[in-house]
Amino acid sequence: MNIYEDARLEQTLETLSDQIGLLVIDLLIAGLQQARRQTHIFQEFAEAKAETANQDRPF
């Protein structure tokens, strides 16, 4: 049996390929969202640190 002649197998492989593609896209999106949240948190810490550094100076 030639695997390229089996229509059912071809359809299964195509579906599997589509699902893996969607999984990769979902993982990329999740990673980007996490990086964005961490960047936002870091910016808040940096702003708070800058504010306290400015308050320590009397002039």
C-alpha positions as CSV (number, residue, x, y, z in Angstrom):
1,M,0.0,0.0,0.0
2,N,1.3,3.4,-1.0
3,I,0.6,6.0,1.7
4,Y,0.1,8.7,-0.9
5,E,-2.8,6.7,-2.4
6,D,-4.7,6.3,0.8
7,A,-7.2,9.2,0.8
8,R,-8.2,8.7,4.4
9,L,-4.6,8.8,5.6
10,E,-4.0,12.0,3.6
11,Q,-7.0,13.7,5.2
12,T,-5.9,12.6,8.7
13,L,-2.4,14.0,8.1
14,E,-3.8,17.2,6.8
15,T,-6.1,17.6,9.8
16,L,-3.2,16.8,12.1
17,S,-1.0,19.4,10.3
18,D,-3.7,22.0,10.7
19,Q,-4.1,21.3,14.4
20,I,-0.3,21.5,15.0
21,G,-0.2,24.8,13.2
22,L,-3.0,26.2,15.4
23,L,-1.2,24.9,18.5
24,V,2.0,26.7,17.5
25,I,0.1,29.9,16.9
26,D,-1.6,29.6,20.3
27,L,1.7,29.1,22.0
28,L,3.2,32.1,20.3
29,I,0.3,34.3,21.3
30,A,0.5,33.1,24.9
31,G,4.2,33.8,25.0
32,L,3.7,37.3,23.6
33,Q,0.9,38.0,26.1
34,Q,3.1,36.9,29.0
35,A,6.1,39.0,27.7
36,R,3.7,42.0,27.4
37,R,2.5,41.5,31.0
38,Q,6.0,41.2,32.4
39,T,7.1,44.3,30.5
40,H,4.2,46.2,31.9
41,I,5.0,45.1,35.4
42,F,8.7,46.0,34.9
43,Q,7.7,49.5,33.7
44,E,5.5,50.0,36.8
45,F,8.4,49.0,39.1
46,A,10.8,51.3,37.2
47,E,8.4,54.2,37.5
48,A,7.9,53.6,41.2
49,K,11.7,53.3,41.7
50,A,12.2,56.6,39.8
51,E,9.6,58.4,41.9
52,T,11.2,57.3,45.2
53,A,14.7,58.2,43.9
54,N,13.4,61.7,43.1
55,Q,11.8,62.1,46.5
56,D,15.0,61.4,48.4
57,R,16.7,64.6,47.0
58,P,15.9,67.7,49.1
59,F,16.6,70.1,46.1
